[in-house]
């Protein structure tokens, strides 16, 4: 979700105003999962990190002449990084008003408001004319959506010759019963925590979804999570400079610790999230059947 999924409820203006200040524990508990993560300042959620963001942009032939739509942009970390890294023009949409406000603040701080625009919008009804963008990209978002509806809408917004590019998780088909049961349990955890539909497609299902939207030359590339120095470097670059990077994550850790300490509900949420992540990403008997895909399809 990116950062935030396109299925979230829009916050009221009163809720957005509240989250600009320090929230009480009770107020924090009342926020939905992704709104709370936005408030904490979590930069992004997609498994491949900024290294995969850069790779997906390359696969979609993004360069300074291109206009890119990022659906479910969340607080705009990837969108701002992409604009700065490639020089392209980026429009980010998210259905969560809080995330969009924070994304606008991020673009202003980084001095790129002339190349990055953020607005509230629905993945199923993009507020743009047909043929507006050279690329439409999602990161950790399409897996929460109705693929049939969303991919057709993404294709509508593309110029001829443009690309839909997705950075999403997958699971293999034919998983042994015991591992499949544990993965299904992890999927259930993510559904309960986020309040969104979550069931990982296979690479073949991702491919079929893009092709059914009328996209051609669909290519699905499988990857295993492998964080390393390249991602740390990209994170520091995304933050602008190393001292800012350190302050950013120090504040994130302090905020997270505060709310976890004083809220049983939030502690439980993080505990369950850790349990689900372990099954999908770290446990040897299950994680070998799960990864992320960088998939592209072109509009003729």
VOSE-171302 format. One record per residue (C-alpha): x, y, z. Coordinates in steps of 0.5 Angstrom, whole numbers, padded with zeros to 4 digits, always signed. Layout:
# residues N
XYZ ...
***
This chain:
# residues 300
+0000+0000+0000 +0005+0003-0002 +0003+0005+0002 -0005+0005+0004 -0010+0001+0000 -0015+0004-0005 -0020+0001-0001 -0020+0005+0006 -0025+0009+0009 -0024+0017+0008 -0023+0020+0014 -0027+0026+0016 -0024+0033+0016 -0024+0033+0024 -0020+0026+0024 -0015+0029+0020 -0014+0035+0024 -0013+0031+0030 -0008+0027+0027 -0004+0033+0026 -0002+0033+0033 +0000+0028+0038 -0005+0023+0039 -0008+0020+0045 -0008+0013+0046 -0015+0013+0046 -0015+0017+0039 -0009+0012+0036 -0013+0006+0038 -0019+0009+0034 -0015+0010+0028 -0015+0004+0022 -0009+0000+0021 -0006+0004+0015 -0008+0011+0018 -0005+0009+0024 +0001+0007+0020 +0001+0014+0017 +0001+0018+0023 +0007+0014+0026 +0011+0015+0019 +0012+0008+0017 +0015+0010+0010 +0012+0004+0006 +0010-0003+0006 +0012-0006+0000 +0016-0012+0001 +0022-0011-0005 +0023-0004-0002 +0025+0002-0006 +0030-0002-0010 +0024-0006-0013 +0021+0001-0014 +0027+0003-0018 +0027-0003-0022 +0019-0003-0023 +0020+0004-0026 +0025+0002-0031 +0021-0004-0033 +0015+0001-0035 +0020+0005-0038 +0020+0011-0034 +0024+0017-0035 +0024+0025-0035 +0019+0025-0040 +0014+0021-0037 +0007+0022-0033 +0006+0017-0028 +0000+0015-0023 +0001+0011-0017 -0005+0008-0014 -0005+0007-0007 +0001+0012-0006 +0000+0013+0002 +0004+0018+0005 +0008+0019-0002 +0015+0016+0000 +0015+0012-0006 +0012+0017-0011 +0017+0023-0008 +0023+0018-0009 +0021+0016-0016 +0020+0023-0018 +0027+0025-0015 +0030+0019-0018 +0028+0019-0025 +0026+0026-0026 +0019+0024-0028 +0012+0027-0026 +0008+0023-0021 +0001+0024-0019 -0001+0020-0013 -0008+0018-0011 -0010+0015-0004 -0017+0014-0001 -0015+0016+0006 -0015+0023+0007 -0010+0023+0012 -0005+0020+0008 -0006+0025+0002 -0004+0031+0007 +0002+0028+0009 +0004+0026+0002 +0003+0033+0000 +0007+0036+0006 +0013+0031+0004 +0013+0034-0003 +0013+0041+0000 +0019+0039+0005 +0023+0036-0001 +0022+0042-0006 +0018+0038-0011 +0011+0040-0011 +0012+0042-0018 +0013+0035-0020 +0009+0031-0015 +0001+0032-0014 -0003+0028-0009 -0010+0028-0009 -0016+0023-0006 -0018+0018-0011 -0021+0011-0011 -0018+0006-0015 -0024+0004-0018 -0026+0010-0021 -0020+0014-0022 -0021+0022-0023 -0017+0022-0030 -0019+0022-0037 -0018+0016-0041 -0010+0016-0044 -0007+0021-0039 -0001+0017-0036 +0005+0013-0039 +0005+0009-0033 +0000+0007-0028 +0004+0003-0022 +0002+0000-0015 +0006-0003-0009 +0003-0007-0004 -0004-0005-0006 -0007-0009-0012 -0007-0015-0007 -0012-0012-0003 -0017-0010-0010 -0022-0013-0014 -0017-0014-0020 -0022-0015-0025 -0025-0008-0024 -0018-0004-0022 -0014-0007-0028 -0019-0005-0033 -0019+0002-0030 -0012+0003-0030 -0011+0001-0037 -0017+0006-0039 -0012+0012-0036 -0006+0009-0040 -0004+0012-0046 -0003+0007-0052 +0004+0004-0051 +0004+0006-0043 +0005+0001-0038 +0001-0002-0032 +0006-0004-0027 +0005-0008-0020 +0010-0009-0014 +0005-0014-0010 +0006-0021-0006 +0005-0028-0009 +0004-0035-0007 +0006-0041-0011 +0001-0046-0013 +0001-0053-0010 +0003-0051-0003 +0004-0057+0001 -0003-0058+0006 +0001-0056+0012 +0005-0050+0010 -0002-0048+0006 -0006-0048+0012 -0001-0043+0016 +0000-0039+0010 -0008-0038+0010 -0008-0037+0017 -0003-0031+0016 -0007-0028+0010 -0013-0028+0015 -0009-0024+0020 -0008-0019+0015 -0015-0019+0013 -0017-0018+0021 -0012-0012+0022 -0013-0008+0016 -0020-0009+0015 -0019-0011+0008 -0019-0017+0003 -0013-0020+0003 -0011-0027-0001 -0005-0028-0004 -0006-0029-0012 -0001-0034-0015 +0004-0031-0021 -0001-0034-0026 -0007-0031-0023 -0003-0024-0023 -0002-0025-0031 -0009-0027-0032 -0011-0021-0029 -0007-0016-0033 -0009-0020-0039 -0016-0020-0038 -0016-0012-0037 -0013-0012-0045 -0006-0011-0043 -0001-0014-0048 +0006-0017-0047 +0005-0019-0040 +0011-0021-0036 +0011-0023-0029 +0018-0023-0025 +0018-0027-0019 +0023-0025-0013 +0025-0027-0006 +0025-0021-0001 +0033-0020+0001 +0034-0013+0004 +0041-0011+0004 +0046-0005+0004 +0042-0003-0003 +0036-0002+0001 +0039+0002+0006 +0042+0006+0001 +0036+0008-0002 +0032+0009+0004 +0038+0014+0006 +0037+0017-0001 +0030+0018+0000 +0030+0021+0006 +0035+0026+0003 +0041+0026+0008 +0043+0021+0013 +0042+0025+0019 +0035+0026+0017 +0034+0019+0016 +0037+0017+0023 +0032+0022+0026 +0026+0020+0022 +0027+0013+0025 +0028+0015+0032 +0022+0018+0032 +0018+0012+0029 +0021+0008+0034 +0019+0012+0040 +0012+0013+0037 +0011+0006+0036 +0014+0004+0043 +0010+0009+0047 +0003+0007+0044 +0005-0001+0045 +0007+0001+0052 +0000+0004+0054 -0005+0000+0049 -0006-0007+0050 -0010-0006+0043 -0004-0004+0039 +0001-0009+0043 -0004-0014+0040 -0004-0011+0033 +0003-0011+0033 +0004-0018+0036 -0001-0021+0031 +0002-0017+0025 +0009-0020+0027 +0006-0027+0027 +0003-0026+0020 +0010-0023+0017 +0014-0029+0020 +0010-0034+0017 +0010-0030+0010 +0017-0028+0010 +0021-0031+0015 +0019-0038+0017 +0023-0043+0013 +0017-0048+0012 +0013-0043+0009 +0016-0037+0007 +0019-0041+0001 +0013-0041-0002 +0012-0033-0002 +0015-0027-0005 +0013-0021-0009 +0013-0020-0017 +0014-0014-0021 +0009-0015-0027 +0008-0011-0033 +0003-0010-0038 +0003-0005-0044 -0003-0002-0047 -0003-0003-0055 
***
